[in-house]
Amino acid sequence: MPSYAAFLGHQPHISIAELAAAVPGFTLKHRVEKKVAIFESSEDLKPEILSILGGTVVLAQQLSNNVLDLKDIPKVLVKELDKTRGKKVIFGLRTIGVPYKSVRNLYRECKTKLRNEGRSSRYVGSDHKPAASVLLHDAGLLDGKKGCELSIVLGEELMWIGRTIAAQDVESYTKRDMDKPVRDTTVGLLPPKLAQILLNFGLWIAKENGCKSAVKKKPTVTVLDPFCGTGVIPMEALLRKWPVQASDKSVKGVNGCTKNLDWIRKEEKIAKKDVPSTIWKQDALKPFELKNLPDVVVTETSLGTPLNSRPTQKDAMKEKTANEALQEGFLRNAATTLPNIPIVCIWPVWRTKTMPIFLEKIWKVIEELPYEVVQPIELEKHDRPTLFYRRADQFVGREIVLLKPKKEEKK
């Protein structure tokens, strides 16, 4: 089975769960410094997979498991650059577990080896930090036209050598996040990368629920976002050529979502006849009356009142009470009017000075409803069956919850 190294984003546990959801036959082999996951796949992965993985920054594919020492790296590099035309080449080294001084010596040895082979070279990155994703694209290291980057991961009884095959397109994410016509800063802005992660969980749980279109060679699922806001999740679904159903109780949200979907269609040339989308005004606590049910619900419900400072215990508990009622109303409604449809949703977590405050009463509600909480992979040291997403500069975190419909027992 082919082996890969994923250099993970700032929420590594969520990144690994996403890989488990999106990669065929995913098998986690090693975790190194929390930043890297070495894994195997039952299929060869194409570089394009990184365009839909929100939680992986760089992806490398193993070259050989016969490299036993760092001194062999220059020889490996020369071999990898054989197909690169021209006398001058560009190369980089992405290392984990290698001392800075050793990195410096290593790229100097690589330059010497290349010089002895009659090739001049330019190194990108530094001994302290590898090249940024943007530079990997600009320098032509991913397609091999101008050079390559080797990824070296050292761990306990581990030496893994690979070639970087893909890196996140930062400019594309920035464009979708900042250049879209409507951005509503009065609510918690959902990052496009997190929306991608949620959609990968949605595809996985739809497969688990028996959705036939989710297991095709080019999988598609119809996604419903009943708290669509300005449409971050619907936009990312359209980019994957997935049909979209989107609603919001706010006219402002419906109008913003409509404008943003029209914009992404124009930018990416996605015709409505090829990928349909429907947007309407509706309170998610009121019955859904859909002729065609979605394959999965993927949504960020509500993070409550926007906060500019850390909430007090009293304020957080007040927010919690209101949000518990919202989540209960939505789930009871979904269980009745969206029967047998799995749900990927986000609940808020308030970060007070003493401790994070999670929703609690909602668990008793779920016990009464025909759902079970699931995850693509069992994570260690995790006392809740959910995934906690938090950024240091935010006072409200996000708890990602995956709800799979329970199958009725045959009598």
C-alpha positions in Angstrom: 0.0 0.0 0.0 1.4 3.5 -0.9 2.6 5.5 2.1 2.1 9.3 2.5 3.0 12.0 5.0 0.4 14.7 5.7 1.7 17.9 7.2 -1.2 19.0 9.3 -3.0 22.3 9.9 -3.4 24.0 13.3 -6.1 21.5 14.5 -4.1 18.2 13.9 -6.8 15.9 15.5 -9.4 17.3 13.2 -7.0 17.0 10.2 -6.5 13.3 10.9 -10.2 12.7 11.3 -10.7 14.3 7.9 -8.0 12.1 6.3 -9.7 9.1 7.8 -13.0 10.3 6.2 -11.6 11.2 2.8 -8.8 8.8 2.0 -9.7 5.3 0.7 -8.5 2.6 3.0 -6.9 5.1 5.4 -4.6 3.5 7.9 -2.7 5.7 10.4 0.9 4.4 10.9 2.7 7.1 12.8 2.2 10.5 14.5 5.3 12.6 14.7 5.4 15.8 16.8 1.6 16.2 16.4 2.4 18.0 13.1 2.7 15.0 10.8 0.6 11.9 10.1 2.2 9.0 8.3 -0.5 6.9 6.7 -1.2 4.3 4.1 -4.0 4.4 1.5 -5.6 1.5 -0.5 -5.3 3.7 -3.6 -2.7 6.0 -5.1 -3.6 9.5 -4.2 -3.5 12.2 -6.9 -2.1 15.7 -5.9 -5.6 17.1 -6.7 -6.9 15.6 -3.5 -5.4 18.5 -1.5 -7.8 20.9 -3.2 -10.6 19.4 -1.1 -8.7 18.7 2.1 -9.1 21.7 4.4 -6.9 20.2 7.2 -3.7 19.2 5.4 -1.2 21.8 4.4 1.3 19.7 2.5 1.2 16.1 1.2 4.2 13.9 0.4 4.5 10.4 -1.1 7.1 7.9 0.1 10.0 7.4 -2.3 11.7 4.4 -0.7 11.7 2.6 2.6 15.3 1.5 2.0 16.9 4.9 2.9 18.6 4.2 6.3 20.7 7.3 6.8 20.6 11.1 6.2 23.8 10.8 4.2 21.8 9.1 1.5 19.6 12.1 0.9 21.8 13.9 -1.7 21.8 10.7 -3.8 18.0 10.4 -3.6 17.6 14.1 -4.6 19.8 13.7 -7.6 17.8 10.7 -8.8 14.5 12.6 -8.3 15.8 15.5 -10.3 16.8 13.4 -13.3 13.5 14.2 -15.0 13.9 17.9 -14.4 15.2 19.6 -17.5 17.9 22.3 -17.6 21.2 22.6 -15.8 19.9 24.7 -13.0 17.4 23.2 -10.6 15.5 24.3 -7.5 15.1 22.1 -4.4 13.8 22.2 -0.9 13.9 20.0 2.2 10.8 19.7 4.5 12.0 18.1 7.7 10.5 16.9 11.0 12.7 15.6 13.8 16.0 16.7 12.1 18.1 19.2 14.1 18.5 22.6 12.4 22.3 22.2 12.1 21.8 18.9 10.3 19.3 20.5 7.9 21.9 23.2 7.1 24.6 20.6 6.5 22.2 18.5 4.4 21.2 21.1 1.9 24.9 22.1 1.5 25.7 18.5 0.8 22.9 18.3 -1.7 24.2 21.4 -3.5 27.7 19.9 -3.6 26.4 16.6 -5.0 24.4 18.4 -7.7 27.4 20.5 -8.6 29.5 17.4 -9.0 26.7 16.1 -11.4 27.1 19.3 -13.5 24.0 21.1 -12.2 23.7 24.4 -10.4 21.0 24.7 -7.8 19.0 27.1 -5.7 17.6 26.0 -2.3 14.3 27.3 -1.1 13.4 27.5 2.6 15.9 27.7 5.5 17.4 25.4 8.1 14.7 26.6 10.5 11.7 26.6 8.2 10.7 24.8 5.0 9.4 26.8 2.0 5.9 28.2 2.3 3.1 26.6 0.3 2.9 29.6 -2.1 6.6 29.3 -2.9 6.3 25.6 -3.7 3.7 26.5 -6.3 5.6 29.5 -7.6 9.0 27.7 -7.8 7.6 24.8 -9.8 8.5 22.2 -7.2 5.2 20.3 -7.2 5.0 19.4 -10.8 8.7 18.7 -11.2 9.2 21.2 -14.0 11.9 23.2 -12.1 12.8 21.0 -9.3 11.4 19.1 -6.2 11.1 19.1 -2.5 12.0 16.1 -0.4 10.1 15.5 2.8 12.1 13.8 5.6 10.4 12.6 8.8 12.4 11.2 11.7 10.8 9.7 14.7 11.3 6.9 17.2 12.5 3.9 15.0 11.3 5.8 11.9 13.0 7.3 8.9 10.5 8.3 6.2 11.6 9.9 3.0 9.2 11.2 0.4 8.6 13.7 -2.3 6.2 16.6 -1.8 3.4 16.2 -4.3 0.9 18.8 -3.2 0.5 22.0 -1.2 -2.5 24.0 -0.2 -3.4 26.8 -2.7 -3.4 29.7 -0.2 -4.3 32.3 -2.8 -7.5 30.3 -3.8 -8.7 30.2 -0.1 -8.0 33.9 0.4 -9.9 34.7 -2.8 -13.0 32.7 -1.7 -12.8 34.1 1.8 -12.1 37.8 1.1 -13.2 38.5 -2.4 -16.7 37.1 -2.4 -19.4 39.9 -2.7 -21.0 39.4 0.8 -19.1 38.9 4.1 -21.1 39.2 7.3 -18.7 40.0 10.1 -21.5 40.3 12.7 -21.6 36.5 12.9 -18.8 34.0 13.3 -17.1 33.7 9.9 -16.7 30.1 8.9 -13.3 29.5 7.2 -13.5 27.8 3.8 -11.0 25.2 5.0 -13.3 24.2 7.9 -16.2 24.1 5.5 -14.2 21.6 3.4 -13.6 19.5 6.4 -17.3 19.4 7.3 -18.1 18.4 3.7 -15.6 15.5 3.9 -17.3 14.4 7.1 -20.6 14.7 5.3 -19.5 12.5 2.4 -18.2 9.9 4.8 -21.3 9.8 6.9 -23.5 9.6 3.8 -21.5 6.6 2.7 -22.0 5.1 6.1 -25.7 5.7 5.8 -25.9 3.8 2.5 -26.0 6.7 0.0 -25.3 5.1 -3.4 -24.0 8.3 -5.1 -21.5 8.8 -2.4 -19.6 5.6 -3.3 -19.2 6.3 -7.0 -15.8 6.9 -8.7 -16.7 10.6 -8.7 -18.8 10.8 -5.5 -21.6 13.3 -5.3 -24.0 14.1 -2.4 -26.8 16.6 -2.2 -26.1 18.9 0.7 -28.6 20.8 2.8 -27.3 23.7 4.9 -30.3 25.0 6.9 -28.3 27.7 8.6 -26.5 28.9 5.4 -25.8 32.5 6.3 -23.7 33.9 3.5 -23.1 30.5 2.0 -19.6 29.3 2.9 -20.6 25.6 3.0 -22.8 25.8 -0.1 -20.0 27.5 -2.0 -17.5 24.8 -1.2 -20.1 22.1 -2.1 -20.6 23.8 -5.5 -16.9 23.7 -6.1 -17.1 19.9 -5.7 -20.0 19.8 -8.2 -22.4 18.7 -5.4 -26.0 19.8 -5.6 -26.9 22.3 -2.9 -30.0 23.1 -0.8 -29.6 26.1 1.4 -31.9 28.0 3.7 -31.8 30.6 6.5 -34.4 32.3 8.6 -32.8 35.7 7.8 -33.6 37.5 4.5 -30.1 39.0 4.8 -28.5 35.5 4.9 -30.6 34.2 1.9 -29.7 37.3 -0.2 -26.0 37.0 0.8 -25.9 33.3 0.0 -27.5 33.9 -3.3 -25.0 36.6 -4.4 -22.1 34.5 -3.2 -23.2 31.4 -5.1 -23.8 33.4 -8.2 -20.3 34.8 -7.9 -18.6 31.4 -7.4 -20.5 30.0 -10.4 -19.3 32.9 -12.6 -15.7 32.6 -11.3 -15.4 28.9 -11.7 -17.8 28.4 -14.6 -20.3 26.2 -12.8 -23.6 26.1 -14.7 -26.9 25.6 -12.8 -27.9 23.0 -15.3 -24.9 20.9 -14.3 -24.9 21.5 -10.6 -28.3 22.7 -9.2 -28.8 24.9 -6.2 -31.9 26.1 -4.3 -31.9 28.8 -1.7 -34.9 29.8 0.3 -36.0 31.6 3.5 -36.9 29.2 6.4 -36.6 28.9 10.1 -34.7 25.6 10.7 -37.0 24.9 13.7 -40.0 24.7 11.4 -40.9 21.6 9.3 -39.0 21.1 6.1 -41.2 20.4 3.2 -38.8 19.1 0.5 -39.9 17.1 -2.6 -36.4 15.7 -2.8 -34.6 15.0 0.5 -30.8 15.7 0.7 -28.2 13.0 1.2 -26.7 14.8 4.2 -27.1 18.0 6.3 -23.9 19.9 6.7 -24.2 23.1 8.7 -22.9 25.5 11.3 -26.0 26.2 13.4 -25.4 29.2 15.5 -22.5 30.4 17.7 -24.7 32.7 19.7 -24.0 36.3 20.4 -20.8 37.6 18.8 -18.2 38.3 21.5 -15.4 40.9 21.5 -14.1 39.8 24.9 -13.9 36.6 27.0 -17.3 35.8 28.5 -18.0 35.6 32.2 -19.3 32.4 33.6 -22.8 34.0 34.0 -22.9 35.3 30.4 -21.7 31.9 29.0 -24.3 30.0 30.9 -27.0 32.4 29.6 -25.8 31.8 26.0 -25.6 28.1 26.6 -29.3 27.9 27.8 -30.5 29.7 24.6 -28.3 27.6 22.3 -29.4 24.3 23.9 -33.0 25.3 23.0 -32.1 26.1 19.5 -30.2 22.8 19.0 -33.0 20.8 20.5 -35.6 22.4 18.3 -33.5 21.9 15.1 -32.7 18.2 15.9 -36.3 17.3 16.8 -37.5 19.0 13.6 -34.8 17.2 11.5 -35.6 13.8 13.0 -39.3 14.3 12.0 -39.1 16.1 8.6 -35.7 15.0 7.4 -36.0 11.3 8.2 -33.0 9.0 7.9 -30.7 12.0 6.9 -27.3 12.1 8.6 -26.2 15.4 10.1 -22.8 17.1 10.4 -23.2 20.2 12.6 -21.3 22.6 14.8 -22.2 23.6 18.3 -20.6 26.5 20.2 -18.1 26.2 23.1 -17.6 29.3 25.3 -14.1 29.9 26.6 -14.3 31.4 30.1 -11.3 32.2 32.3 -11.7 29.0 34.3 -12.9 26.4 31.7 -14.6 25.8 28.4 -18.4 25.5 28.6 -19.9 22.9 26.3 -23.5 22.1 25.6 -24.7 19.3 27.9 -28.5 18.9 28.0 -28.6 18.3 24.2 -27.1 14.8 24.8 -30.3 13.7 26.6 -32.3 15.0 23.6 -30.1 12.9 21.2 -30.7 9.8 23.3 -34.4 10.3 22.6 -33.9 10.8 18.9 -33.0 8.2 16.2 -29.4 9.3 16.0 -26.1 7.9 17.1 -22.9 10.0 17.4 -20.1 8.7 15.2 -16.5 9.6 14.1 -14.3 8.5 11.2 -11.5 7.5 13.5 -11.2 6.9 17.3 -8.9 9.5 18.7 -6.9 9.1 21.9 -7.3 11.2 25.0 -10.7 12.5 24.0 -13.5 12.4 26.6 -16.3 13.6 24.2 -17.4 11.8 21.0 -16.9 15.0 19.0 -14.2 17.2 17.6 -13.3 20.4 19.3 -12.1 23.2 17.0 -10.6 26.3 18.6 -8.4 29.2 17.7 -6.3 31.1 20.3 -7.8 34.5 19.4 -11.4 33.5 19.6 -13.7 33.4 22.6 -16.2 30.9 21.1 -14.9 27.6 19.9 -16.6 25.0 17.7 -17.6 21.5 18.6 -18.1 19.3 15.4 -20.8 16.7 15.9 -21.6 13.8 13.4 -25.0 12.3 13.8 -25.8 9.1 11.9 -29.5 7.9 11.7 -30.1 4.7 13.7 -31.4 1.8 11.6 -34.7 0.5 12.8 -34.4 -3.0 14.2 -36.3 -5.6 12.2 -39.0 -7.3 14.2 
